[in-house]
Amino acid sequence: MWLWRFASLVVGDPTHTLGHTRTLGFMAHGGKILVDQLAAHGVARVFEVPGESFLAALDGLYDTLAIRTIVCRHEGGAAMMAEATGKLTGQPGIAFVTRGPGVVNAVAGVYVAQQDATPMILFVGLPTTPLEERAPFQEIDIEALFSKIAKWTAVIRSADRIPEYVARAFRVAASGRPGPVVIGLPENVLSAKTSVPVLAPATLAGAEPGSREMSELAQRLGAAERPLLIVGGPGWSDGVAYAITGFARDFDLPVASSFRCQDYVDNRHPSYVGHLGFTTDRKLKAGLKAADLVIAIGAELGDIATSGYTGLGGPEQTVIQIHPDPSAIVGFRDASLAIAATSRAFSEALSEFAPNLRGNPGATAVERPWSRFRRDLRAAYEESLVPRATPGAVRMEDIVSTVSALLPENGLITNGAGNYSQWVHRYFQFKRFRSGLAPTSGSMGYGLPAAIAAKLAHPDAPVVCFAGDGCFAMTSNELGTAVQYGLPIVILIANNGIYGTIRMHQERNFPGRPNGTSLVNPDFAALAKAHGAYGATVSRSEDFEAVFRSALVADGPFVIDLRQDPEAINPMETLTGVRQAASRK
C-alpha cells in the first residue's frame, strides 16, 4: 500500500528565488506560482520549446535561479530530455511545450516515459479558457490525446489550484508504477494573480513485501534446481544493486538484465550472465527457458526479453514478480506469485530473508544445486564478449569494445533504436547503475537528447551517445542545444546509408526487393562543425581510438562519423546472408 504523509502548507516560509520570499497575501501571477511549486519540489532544470501560450511560466522562470531553463530545438527532443532526466534522478523530469503542434510533437517523449515507467511531467500551454471548444488557434484536447499514454492528464482552470494540481502531478508520476503526467495550462490561468501558498512535497513510502510472501519465496528458491534472477524496471538504485548482487553472490545465483537494463548490475560481477534483448546469447535464451524458477525484480519482461513470451511460463517453470504495482506491468503478467513491493523495499527485506535459506552462516562458497547452472551461463556470457568479425573497414565490434575499455567508470552511454545498438548491447560492459540510457520502446532519435540530459545532470562525467545515421537524423537539431550550453558529449554515428533494421527485415521477408530504406546523408562531421561542434570521419577501425581519445577531452560536442559497411547488418549476420537464407525458403 502507498502511504502518503503531507507536510503543512508553506505559508510565509520559503519559496526562495532571487533571495526573497513570498509571504501570505503576496500576489503573483499563475506562472510564478507554478514555478515556485516546481522549485519546492527540487526541480533543477526544465526543458522547453517556447510558445506564446505559457509566457507567464517563462516569466516565472526568469528570476528563479534554482531552476535552469534549457531551450530545445524540437518538442520531441525536449520531452526525451525530460524523460532521460527522470531516469537519471528518479524524480519527475519536466518539459514545457505549447499547444497544438507543439504538444503533438512531444508525444514521442511521453511514450518513452510510459513504456519505461519513468516519472515525468509535461506542461502544455493552452488557449485561454473563455475560448474553450470554440475552435481557437491550435486548440487540442490533451485529455483525449494522452488518454492511453499518460498516467494522468488534467487542465488547470483556476490559478488558485495550481499548487494542488502540480503537487498531485509529482505524486502520481512517482508513485506505483512511475510514468508521465500531462498538465494543461490555459493562458489566462497562468496570467491570473493569486496569493495561494505553495505546497510542500509529500513523502512517498512504497509498497513493502510481507513476511508470508518472503517465506514463500524462500521455500520456492530452496526447492529450485535452476533459478534465475532478472533485474529491471522502476525504483532501482546503487543501493538496490549492491544488495541484489550481494544476495546473488552469497547464494551463487545467476542474474540477467531485462531489455535495455544492462546497467542495473556491474556486468563484471560473476553472477551476471547477460542481457535479455535482441542480441541475447543462445545459451542464455535456453537458460531462461530451462529455469525452473524465475524471479523478476522490477523487470516487466516484455516480448523482446522473452522471445515473444516463449521463454517464460512453461509447465515446469515458476515465475515470481516483484513490482511496485503488478497490475500495471507492461509485459509478462502470468506470475505464480506477484509481490507488490518496490525494488528497494524488496532488497532491504532480503537481509531478513537470507538466513532462512542459508545452510550455515557465511556460506558464500557453498556449492548450491544450481551453481553449475550459474557457471555455465556466466561462461557463455564471457564468451559472447569476444568480438565476432563483421564486414567492412569500420567494425562496430571494435568501436564498442574500445569505448567500453576507455570510458571511465563514471561514464555514461546513451542510444536510441536501430541495429547499430545491438553491438552496444553485446559488447559494452556496464560497470554501475545508470551508466546507460536507452528506450525500451525502440524509439529512434533518443540517444542525443538523452546524452544532453545526462551531461547536464552529471557535468563531470564523460557522456557518449551511440546513434545510427537514421536515428541521429531524427533529433540531430538538438546538436544546437548541446552547443548552446557548451556540453562536451561524444556522438558516434554508425553511418551505413540505410535504415538498417528495416532493410534487414525486408531482405528476410521480401529478399532482393529493398524499397524505401535507403538514405542520402550529409557529411556529419561538416554538419557538426556548422553547428559549432567538433567533427571527424573515421573510415577504419584502426583510426578510431586516437579520434575517440581526442573527443573525450574536447571542450564541446564532438561528432564522429563512422563509415560502416551496410553488409554488417547486425553482430551475427550479413545482409547478403539474410537475403540468401530467405531465398532458400
Residue pairs with C-beta under 8 A, 6 or more apart in sequence:
1 207
2 175
2 176
2 204
2 205
2 206
2 207
3 204
3 205
4 171
4 202
4 203
4 204
5 202
5 203
5 205
6 200
6 202
7 200
7 201
7 202
7 203
8 200
9 197
9 198
9 199
9 200
10 40
10 197
10 198
10 199
10 200
11 24
11 197
12 21
12 23
12 24
13 21
14 21
15 21
15 22
15 36
15 39
15 40
15 198
16 39
16 66
17 35
17 36
17 39
17 63
17 64
17 65
17 66
18 63
18 64
18 65
22 28
22 36
22 197
22 198
24 195
24 197
25 195
26 195
27 193
27 194
27 195
28 36
28 193
28 194
28 195
29 56
29 59
29 60
29 159
29 190
29 191
29 192
29 193
29 194
30 56
30 159
30 162
30 185
30 189
30 190
30 191
30 192
30 193
30 194
31 54
31 55
31 56
31 57
31 58
31 59
31 60
31 190
31 191
32 56
32 59
32 60
33 60
33 159
33 162
33 163
33 194
33 196
33 198
34 57
34 60
34 123
34 162
34 166
34 185
34 190
35 57
35 60
35 61
35 64
35 67
36 60
36 64
36 198
37 162
37 163
37 166
37 167
37 198
37 199
38 46
38 67
38 94
38 166
39 64
39 66
39 67
40 198
40 199
40 200
40 201
41 91
41 92
41 166
41 167
41 170
41 201
42 91
42 201
43 66
43 67
43 91
43 94
44 66
44 67
44 68
45 67
45 68
45 69
45 70
45 85
45 94
45 456
46 61
46 67
46 68
46 69
46 70
46 82
46 94
46 95
46 96
47 70
47 72
47 78
47 79
47 81
47 82
47 85
47 93
47 94
47 95
47 96
47 453
48 58
48 69
48 70
48 71
48 72
48 78
48 95
48 96
48 97
49 71
49 72
49 73
49 74
49 75
49 78
49 96
49 97
49 98
49 102
50 58
50 71
50 98
51 96
51 97
51 98
51 99
51 102
51 125
52 98
52 125
52 187
53 98
53 99
53 124
53 125
53 126
53 127
53 138
53 185
53 187
54 96
54 98
54 123
54 125
54 185
54 187
54 190
55 187
55 190
56 187
56 190
56 191
57 96
57 123
57 125
57 185
57 190
58 69
58 96
61 67
61 69
68 456
70 78
70 81
70 452
70 456
70 481
70 485
71 481
71 484
72 78
72 81
72 449
72 478
72 481
73 477
73 478
73 480
73 481
74 105
74 475
74 477
74 478
75 95
75 97
75 98
75 102
75 103
75 105
75 106
75 109
76 105
76 106
76 107
76 108
76 109
76 445
76 449
76 475
77 109
77 445
77 448
77 449
77 475
77 477
77 478
77 481
78 95
78 96
78 97
78 106
78 109
78 449
79 95
79 97
79 106
79 107
79 108
79 109
79 110
79 112
79 113
79 120
79 122
80 108
80 109
80 112
80 443
80 445
80 446
80 449
80 450
80 453
80 475
81 93
81 95
81 109
81 449
81 450
81 452
81 453
81 478
82 93
82 94
82 95
82 109
82 113
82 120
82 121
82 122
82 453
83 93
83 109
83 110
83 112
83 113
83 116
83 118
83 120
83 180
83 450
84 93
84 414
84 437
84 446
84 449
84 450
84 453
84 454
85 93
85 94
85 453
85 456
85 457
86 92
86 93
86 113
86 118
86 119
86 120
86 173
86 178
87 93
87 116
87 118
87 434
87 437
87 450
88 434
88 437
88 453
88 454
88 457
88 458
89 457
90 119
90 174
90 235
90 237
91 119
91 174
92 119
92 120
92 121
92 169
92 170
92 173
92 174
92 181
93 118
93 119
93 120
93 121
93 453
94 120
94 121
94 123
95 106
95 109
95 120
95 121
95 122
95 123
96 122
96 123
96 124
96 125
97 103
97 105
97 106
97 122
97 123
97 124
97 125
98 124
98 125
98 138
99 124
99 125
99 126
99 127
99 138
99 139
99 140
100 137
100 138
100 139
100 140
101 138
102 124
102 125
102 138
103 122
103 124
103 140
103 142
103 145
104 140
104 145
106 122
106 124
107 145
107 146
107 149
108 443
108 445
109 120
109 122
109 449
110 120
110 122
110 146
110 149
110 150
110 180
110 182
111 149
111 441
111 443
112 118
112 439
112 441
112 443
112 446
113 119
113 120
113 179
113 180
114 149
114 150
114 151
114 179
114 180
114 330
115 330
115 439
115 440
115 441
116 439
116 440
116 441
117 177
117 178
117 179
117 233
117 234
117 300
117 330
118 178
118 179
118 180
118 234
119 173
119 174
119 178
119 179
119 180
120 173
120 179
120 180
120 181
121 166
121 169
121 170
121 173
121 180
121 181
121 182
121 183
122 150
122 180
122 181
122 182
122 183
123 183
123 185
124 142
124 182
124 183
124 184
124 185
125 185
125 187
125 190
126 139
126 142
126 155
126 184
126 185
126 186
126 187
127 136
127 137
127 138
127 139
127 186
127 187
128 136
128 186
128 187
128 188
129 157
129 186
129 188
129 189
130 188
131 139
132 139
132 186
133 139
142 153
142 155
142 182
142 184
143 153
143 154
143 155
143 184
145 153
146 153
146 180
146 182
147 153
149 180
150 179
150 180
150 181
150 182
151 172
151 173
151 179
151 180
151 181
152 168
152 169
152 172
152 181
152 182
153 181
153 182
153 183
153 184
154 165
154 169
154 182
154 183
154 184
155 183
155 184
155 185
155 186
156 162
156 165
156 183
156 184
156 185
156 186
156 189
157 186
157 189
158 189
158 192
159 189
159 190
159 192
159 193
159 194
159 196
160 194
160 196
161 196
162 189
162 194
162 196
163 196
163 197
163 198
163 199
164 199
165 183
166 183
166 199
167 199
167 201
167 202
169 181
169 183
170 201
170 202
171 202
171 204
172 181
173 179
173 180
173 181
174 204
175 204
175 206
176 324
176 325
176 328
177 234
177 323
177 324
177 325
177 328
177 329
178 234
178 235
206 235
206 324
206 341
206 342
206 344
206 345
207 324
207 325
207 340
207 341
207 342
207 345
208 341
208 342
208 345
208 349
209 322
209 339
209 340
209 341
209 345
209 346
209 349
213 337
213 339
214 349
214 352
214 353
215 356
216 337
217 295
217 320
217 337
217 339
217 353
218 353
218 356
218 357
220 293
220 318
220 320
220 337
221 227
221 251
221 293
221 295
221 357
222 357
224 292
224 293
224 318
224 369
224 370
225 292
225 369
225 370
225 373
226 287
226 290
226 291
226 292
226 293
226 370
226 373
227 253
227 254
227 291
227 292
227 293
227 294
227 295
227 370
228 253
228 254
228 255
228 256
228 273
228 287
228 288
228 291
228 293
228 294
228 295
229 244
229 248
229 253
229 254
229 255
229 256
229 271
229 295
229 297
230 255
230 256
230 257
230 258
230 276
230 294
230 295
230 296
230 297
230 299
230 301
230 305
231 244
231 255
231 256
231 257
231 258
231 261
231 264
231 265
231 297
231 298
231 299
232 257
232 258
232 259
232 261
232 264
232 296
232 297
232 298
232 299
232 300
232 301
232 305
233 258
233 261
233 296
233 297
233 298
233 299
233 300
233 323
233 343
234 298
234 324
234 342
234 343
235 298
235 324
235 342
235 343
235 344
236 264
236 298
236 343
236 433
237 343
237 344
237 433
238 432
238 433
239 344
239 347
240 343
240 344
240 347
240 433
241 264
241 265
241 266
241 432
241 433
243 347
243 348
243 350
243 351
244 255
244 265
244 297
244 343
244 347
244 350
245 255
245 265
245 266
245 269
245 271
245 272
247 253
247 347
247 350
247 354
248 254
248 255
248 269
248 271
249 269
249 270
249 271
249 364
250 354
250 358
250 363
250 364
251 354
251 357
251 368
252 271
252 366
252 367
252 368
252 370
252 371
252 374
253 271
253 368
253 370
253 374
254 271
254 273
254 287
254 370
254 373
254 374
254 377
254 378
255 265
255 269
255 271
255 272
255 273
256 272
256 273
256 274
256 275
256 276
256 284
256 288
256 377
257 263
257 264
257 265
257 272
257 274
257 275
257 276
257 299
258 276
258 296
258 299
258 300
258 301
258 302
258 305
259 275
259 276
259 277
259 302
259 304
259 305
259 440
260 277
260 425
260 436
260 438
260 439
260 440
261 299
262 275
262 425
262 428
262 430
262 436
263 430
263 432
263 433
263 434
263 435
263 436
264 433
265 271
265 272
265 433
266 272
266 430
266 431
266 432
267 429
267 430
267 431
268 429
268 431
270 378
271 374
271 378
272 378
272 381
273 284
273 287
273 374
273 377
273 378
273 380
273 381
274 280
274 281
274 284
274 377
274 380
274 381
274 384
275 425
275 426
276 284
276 288
276 301
276 304
276 305
276 306
277 304
277 305
277 425
278 304
278 421
278 422
278 425
278 570
279 422
279 425
279 426
279 570
279 571
279 572
280 307
281 380
281 381
281 383
281 384
283 376
283 377
283 380
284 377
284 380
284 381
285 307
285 311
287 373
287 376
287 377
287 380
288 294
288 306
288 311
288 312
289 310
289 311
289 314
289 317
291 317
292 316
292 317
292 318
293 317
293 318
293 320
294 312
294 317
294 318
294 319
294 320
295 320
295 322
296 319
296 320
296 321
296 322
296 323
296 332
296 335
297 322
297 343
297 346
297 347
298 322
298 323
298 343
299 305
299 321
299 331
300 323
300 329
300 330
300 331
300 332
301 312
301 321
301 331
301 332
302 330
302 331
302 332
302 440
303 309
303 331
304 440
305 311
305 331
306 312
306 332
309 332
312 319
312 332
312 334
313 319
313 332
313 334
318 336
318 337
319 332
319 334
319 335
319 336
319 337
320 335
320 336
320 337
320 338
320 339
321 329
321 332
321 335
321 337
321 338
321 339
322 339
322 341
322 343
322 346
323 329
323 338
323 339
323 340
323 341
324 340
324 341
324 342
324 343
325 340
326 333
326 335
326 338
326 339
326 340
339 346
341 349
355 361
359 366
360 366
368 374
384 426
385 426
385 427
385 429
387 395
387 397
387 398
387 401
387 427
388 397
388 571
388 572
389 395
389 397
390 396
390 397
390 565
390 567
390 568
390 571
390 574
391 565
391 567
391 568
391 574
392 564
392 565
392 567
392 568
393 539
393 540
393 541
393 563
393 565
394 538
394 539
394 540
394 541
394 544
394 562
394 563
394 564
394 565
395 541
395 568
396 420
396 423
396 494
396 562
396 564
396 568
396 571
397 423
397 426
397 427
397 571
398 541
398 544
399 423
399 492
399 494
399 541
399 544
399 562
400 423
400 424
400 426
400 427
400 428
400 466
401 427
402 544
402 545
402 548
403 413
403 428
403 464
403 492
403 548
404 427
404 428
404 429
406 545
406 548
406 549
406 552
407 413
407 462
407 464
407 552
408 462
409 431
409 432
409 435
410 432
410 435
410 458
410 460
410 461
410 462
411 435
411 461
411 462
411 463
411 464
412 434
412 435
412 436
412 437
412 451
412 454
412 458
412 461
412 462
412 463
412 464
413 424
413 428
413 435
413 436
413 437
413 463
413 464
413 465
413 466
414 436
414 437
414 438
414 446
414 447
414 448
414 450
414 451
414 454
414 463
414 464
414 465
414 466
415 421
415 424
415 437
415 438
415 446
415 447
415 465
415 466
415 467
415 471
416 438
416 439
416 443
416 444
416 445
416 446
416 447
416 448
416 467
416 468
416 471
416 472
416 474
417 439
417 441
417 442
417 443
417 444
417 446
417 471
417 501
418 444
418 467
418 468
418 470
418 471
418 494
418 499
418 500
418 501
419 468
419 500
419 501
419 504
419 569
419 570
420 466
420 467
420 468
420 471
420 494
420 500
420 564
421 438
421 466
421 468
422 570
422 571
423 494
423 571
424 438
424 466
426 571
427 571
428 436
430 436
437 446
437 450
437 451
437 453
437 454
438 446
438 447
438 450
439 446
444 468
444 470
444 471
444 474
445 471
445 472
445 473
445 474
445 475
446 471
446 475
447 465
447 466
447 467
447 471
447 472
447 475
447 491
448 465
448 467
448 472
448 475
448 476
448 478
448 479
448 482
448 491
449 475
449 478
450 465
451 463
451 464
451 465
451 482
451 489
451 491
452 478
452 481
452 482
452 485
452 487
452 489
454 461
454 463
454 489
455 461
455 463
455 482
455 487
455 488
455 489
456 485
456 487
462 490
462 552
463 487
463 489
463 490
464 489
464 490
464 491
464 492
465 489
465 490
465 491
465 492
466 492
466 494
467 491
467 492
467 493
467 494
468 493
468 494
468 495
468 496
468 500
469 493
469 494
469 495
469 496
469 497
469 519
469 521
469 524
470 498
470 499
470 500
470 519
472 491
472 493
472 524
473 519
473 521
476 527
479 491
479 527
479 528
479 531
479 533
479 557
479 559
480 531
482 489
482 533
482 556
482 557
483 531
483 532
483 533
483 556
483 557
486 555
486 556
487 556
487 557
488 554
488 555
488 556
488 557
488 558
489 557
489 558
490 548
490 551
490 552
490 554
490 557
490 558
490 560
491 528
491 557
491 558
491 559
491 560
492 560
492 562
493 524
493 559
493 560
493 561
493 562
494 562
494 564
495 521
495 524
495 561
495 562
495 563
495 564
496 564
496 565
496 566
496 568
497 518
497 519
497 520
497 521
497 566
498 517
498 518
498 519
498 566
499 517
499 519
500 566
500 569
500 570
502 517
503 514
503 517
503 566
503 569
503 575
504 569
504 570
504 573
504 575
504 578
506 513
506 514
506 515
506 517
507 514
507 575
507 578
507 579
507 582
508 578
508 581
508 582
509 582
511 578
511 579
511 580
511 582
511 583
512 579
512 583
523 537
523 561
524 535
524 537
524 559
524 561
525 535
525 536
525 537
525 559
525 560
525 561
526 535
527 535
527 559
528 534
528 535
528 557
528 558
528 559
529 535
531 557
532 556
533 556
533 557
533 558
533 559
534 551
534 554
534 556
534 557
534 558
534 559
535 558
535 559
535 560
535 561
536 547
536 550
536 551
536 558
536 559
536 560
536 561
537 560
537 561
537 563
538 544
538 547
538 560
538 561
538 562
538 563
539 563
544 560
544 562
547 560
548 560
550 558
551 558
551 560
566 575
567 574
567 575
567 576
568 574
569 575
569 578
